């Protein structure tokens, strides 16, 4: 890996384009290096994973709205919209499919200096590949780049400390990934990256307080912007530059300012792209820091016994978990049974309480109105708090895979005064967890979530197609779409008409 120092530069300074971070990323994207077999296998796993969570979300209102917007933009040849037949404009298909993937907070993640869901790259790249007749092997190459770029940025540049949303790393990764997939020149990719970053910087208010459906829309919007940026750049349009390092650029005014230097590690020329292997998916439909908490709660349940005897529960955890989904956030909504589903899945206290009581987790039942309003749940919920533990924070930021941790130590005090403690560093589904996900688990997640939505024959057809992705030729990637049972889609909620018809 090559580590690039990235800081603000004065306009009068001699700072050649070849030194811009956007150019360095463009060079990575333009490198024709072969994709390792394990990277290609994981790309297939994540396409299956995205299809699984999209099937589970197909009747959700935000997904329905995005799908109906996309269906107003037919195109031949076009891209596919999840759940329905026909061709549609690539950027709108990416929009609808991106919302479906993101809605339940149930797909892959990578956490470092910043946060990311790199599977958000898949819908825009698949949509462009479908519309342009790209071969499966080229899609794999593009997704390997997209994961590499987003994960590299998440390791090197912290957005959240400045309350900038993590999709600011997604726009550039989508642009870079499409550039690889279409084998574009570095000049074109460079301009697309600059445009995409410029247009996808937004505040983290979408993940604070009363969290709305925009949490699912934000990554889909970044993917749509990334496609449009590449289209303009292919037509010869430039971008703000240098986008990260300029006097009025992202670092100077949105991040740590002119005095700060970031260090971003990217593959050197000829170095294989393997970052996707550092990411991890979710077994449970909840914010990633909740994954280990759910597994820990299920494990503690038998040891505690009668939950009415619990006096208090303190979760000793990382700074991120404490301040984003814990009591350190100061968000009263995280204790409100009338809060949105998006808010509840960002409440460590709610998640831990329900997992303790139920001994399991379900993407619908665990968030149901009746479930959140159970008096015994509310009582237990309010007994739970979080505190930052410096050791858990250190492990969260560790670069050593075996030491990196996203869990907590639970300290349960009973009314008798007895104290029960247990801890879990990583979720069971994590690569270093008790039950790490492989192809079998990804497939089981898909079939389990798709069972009530997609006919068995359609499930089998999709799985066969995606497992043979590398051999699919140009014009064959429509096979990556899944058509849902029309009877199921007919149950989608009614939504008011908008501008697009």
Secondary structure, 3 states (H helix, E strand, C coil): CEEEEEECCCCCCCCCHHHCHHHHHHHHHHCCCCCCHHHHHHHHHHHHHHHHHHHHHCCCHHHHHHHHHHHCCEEEEEECCCECCCCECHHHHHHHHHHHHHCCCCCCEEECCCEECCCHHHHHHHHHHHHHCCCHHHHHHHHHHHHHHHHHHHHHCCCHHHCECCHHHHHHHHHHHHHHHCCCCHHHHHHHHHHHHHHHCCEHHHHCCCCCCHHHHHHHHHHHHHHHHHHHHHCCCCCCCCCCCCCCCHHHHCCCCCCCEEEEEECCCCCCCCHHHHCECCCCCCCCHHHHHHHHHHHHHHHHCCHHHEEEEEEEECHHHHHHHCHHHCCHHHHCCCCCHHHHCCCHHHHHHHHHHHCCCCCCHHHCHHHHCCHHHHHHHCCEEEEECHHHHHHHHCCCCCCCCCCEEEEEEECCCCEEEEEECCCCCCCCCCCCCCHHHHHHHHHHHHCCCCCHHHHHHHHHHHHCHHHCCCCCHHHHCCECCHHHHCCCCCCCCCCCC
